[in-house]
Amino acid sequence: MWEGVLGCLRGTAPPVPSGPVRVTIGNTHRERFAQRRGGEPAASHPPQCASIGMTAATKNRVYLGIIVALLLVIVGLAYKFIVAGSTRGHDDGRVAIVLEPAERALMLREMREFVVAIERVTDALARDDLPAVAMAARAAGSARAHDVPVAMLGKLPLEFKTLAFATHRGFDAMAARAEAGATPKETLVALSTLLQQCVTCHARYALATTAVPSGR
């Protein structure tokens, strides 16, 4: 057996016996005869090598199948984490984002902070107090987005994440323009854009948990 394997690796055929060969199978003996045909060279690819080649090809196919399966799993997880999130249908036609109770509470708290920031910006505009506008807007800026855990981000659909981060960046931009001396009217235009994003988000999504079937 090993002579055949080594012969395949060296590229040479193993010697073919010219006399009877006794093969032991279990407790019985069988005889087979191998005889070279006169003057003909030995086959360059004996049966032993062919069987070894088939085994290697089979292993390659198995390895390729495993790699493809792993890639599909990775792609599926990436799609779930980045694009789809954890969602289900809502009784009013919106998409319900399914979160743990603590995650839902965190999301609702962030939404309330948006409302508080908008109220303070509006109050500062009524007094023509641009530094107060900048301070109120900055409090709801992108720095607050870092408070969201990574596991929770994976449960948010891509469109929801896009709207949320755009809202945080909108508050940053409003604060920067107020610090640069933007007029109250320009600030109101920016505030109107932020409110449109809030309306869009609430019109399309609801928050839900396994404990609370549906929510605002």
C-alpha positions in Angstrom: 0.0 0.0 0.0 2.6 2.5 1.1 4.8 1.7 -1.9 1.9 2.7 -4.1 1.3 6.0 -2.3 5.0 6.9 -2.5 5.1 5.9 -6.1 2.2 8.3 -6.8 3.9 11.1 -5.0 7.1 10.5 -6.9 5.2 10.3 -10.2 6.3 6.7 -10.8 4.1 3.6 -10.9 4.6 1.0 -8.2 5.9 -2.4 -9.3 3.3 -4.8 -10.5 3.8 -8.3 -9.2 4.3 -11.0 -11.9 3.2 -14.0 -9.9 0.2 -14.9 -7.8 -0.5 -12.5 -5.0 -2.4 -13.7 -1.9 -4.7 -11.1 -0.4 -6.0 -11.6 3.1 -9.6 -10.3 3.7 -10.9 -11.0 7.2 -10.2 -14.7 7.9 -10.3 -15.9 4.3 -7.7 -15.9 1.6 -8.2 -15.1 -2.1 -5.7 -15.3 -4.8 -5.4 -12.9 -7.7 -2.9 -12.9 -10.5 -1.3 -9.8 -12.1 0.7 -10.2 -15.2 2.4 -7.6 -17.4 1.6 -7.8 -21.0 4.7 -8.5 -22.9 6.7 -5.5 -24.0 4.1 -2.9 -22.9 5.2 -0.3 -20.3 3.4 -0.1 -17.0 0.5 2.3 -16.9 1.5 5.8 -15.9 -1.5 6.2 -13.6 -2.2 2.9 -11.9 -5.5 2.3 -10.0 -3.8 3.2 -6.7 -3.0 6.7 -8.0 -6.4 7.2 -9.4 -8.1 6.4 -6.1 -5.7 8.8 -4.3 -6.5 11.5 -6.8 -10.2 11.0 -6.3 -9.8 11.3 -2.6 -7.9 14.6 -2.9 -10.6 16.0 -5.3 -13.3 15.0 -2.8 -11.4 16.7 0.1 -11.0 19.8 -2.0 -14.8 19.9 -2.7 -15.5 19.4 1.0 -13.1 22.3 1.9 -14.7 24.5 -0.7 -18.2 23.7 0.5 -17.2 24.6 4.1 -15.7 27.9 3.0 -18.8 28.8 1.0 -21.0 27.9 3.9 -19.0 30.1 6.3 -19.0 33.0 3.8 -22.8 32.7 3.5 -23.1 32.7 7.3 -20.9 35.8 7.6 -22.9 37.6 4.8 -26.1 36.7 6.5 -25.0 38.0 9.9 -23.7 41.2 8.3 -27.0 41.7 6.6 -28.9 41.1 9.8 -26.6 43.4 11.8 -26.2 46.3 9.3 -29.4 46.3 7.2 -32.3 44.2 8.5 -32.0 44.6 12.3 -34.5 42.9 14.6 -38.0 43.8 13.4 -41.6 42.5 13.1 -44.9 43.9 12.0 -46.8 46.4 14.1 -50.6 46.5 14.5 -50.8 49.9 12.9 -48.8 49.1 9.8 -45.5 50.4 11.0 -42.3 48.4 11.5 -41.8 47.4 15.1 -38.1 47.3 16.2 -37.8 44.5 18.8 -35.5 45.5 21.7 -34.8 44.3 25.2 -36.8 46.4 27.8 -33.6 48.2 28.9 -32.7 49.0 25.2 -36.2 50.3 24.6 -36.0 52.5 27.6 -32.7 53.9 26.4 -34.2 54.6 23.0 -37.2 56.4 24.4 -34.9 58.5 26.7 -32.9 59.6 23.7 -36.1 60.6 21.9 -37.2 62.6 24.9 -33.7 64.3 24.8 -34.4 65.3 21.2 -37.7 66.9 22.3 -36.0 68.7 25.2 -33.3 70.0 22.8 -35.9 71.3 20.3 -37.8 73.1 23.1 -34.6 74.8 24.3 -33.6 75.8 20.8 -37.0 77.3 20.2 -36.9 79.2 23.5 -33.4 80.5 22.7 -34.6 81.6 19.2 -37.5 83.5 20.8 -34.9 85.5 22.8 -32.4 85.8 19.9 -29.9 84.1 22.1 -27.6 82.3 19.6 -25.1 81.0 22.2 -28.0 79.3 24.0 -29.1 77.8 20.7 -25.7 76.4 20.2 -25.5 75.0 23.7 -29.0 73.3 23.4 -28.2 71.9 20.0 -24.8 70.6 21.0 -26.3 68.6 23.8 -28.2 66.4 21.3 -25.3 66.1 18.8 -23.3 63.1 17.6 -21.6 62.7 21.0 -24.8 61.3 22.4 -24.9 58.6 19.7 -21.9 56.9 21.3 -24.1 56.0 24.3 -25.9 53.3 22.2 -24.4 49.8 22.8 -23.1 47.9 19.7 -25.5 45.0 20.3 -28.4 47.4 20.3 -27.2 49.0 17.0 -27.4 45.6 15.4 -31.1 45.4 16.1 -31.9 48.7 14.4 -32.8 48.7 10.7 -30.4 50.6 8.4 -33.0 53.3 7.6 -33.7 53.9 11.3 -29.9 54.1 12.0 -29.5 56.5 9.0 -32.3 58.8 10.3 -31.0 58.7 13.9 -27.4 59.6 13.0 -28.6 62.3 10.6 -30.6 63.9 13.4 -27.6 63.9 15.7 -25.4 65.4 12.9 -28.2 68.0 12.2 -28.0 69.2 15.8 -24.2 69.4 15.5 -24.6 71.5 12.3 -27.1 73.8 13.9 -24.8 74.4 16.9 -21.9 75.2 14.5 -24.0 77.6 12.5 -25.3 79.3 15.6 -21.7 79.7 16.9 -20.8 81.2 13.5 -23.5 83.8 13.8 -26.4 82.3 11.8 -29.6 84.3 11.7 -32.7 83.1 13.6 -34.4 82.3 10.3 -31.5 80.1 9.2 -31.7 78.3 12.5 -35.4 77.8 12.1 -34.9 76.2 8.6 -32.4 73.8 10.1 -34.8 73.0 13.0 -37.6 72.4 10.5 -35.4 69.8 8.7 -34.7 68.0 12.0 -38.4 67.9 12.9 -39.2 66.4 9.5 -36.7 63.6 10.2 -38.4 63.0 13.6 -41.8 62.8 11.9 -40.6 60.4 9.3 -39.0 58.1 11.9 -42.1 58.0 14.1 -44.4 57.5 11.0 -42.4 54.4 9.9 -41.2 52.7 13.1 -42.4 51.7 16.5 -40.6 50.2 19.5 -41.4 46.8 20.9 -40.0 44.2 23.3 -40.8 40.6 24.1 -42.4 41.9 27.3 -44.2 44.8 25.7 -45.8 43.7 22.3 -46.0 47.1 20.9 -45.2 50.7 21.8 -44.8 54.2 20.6 
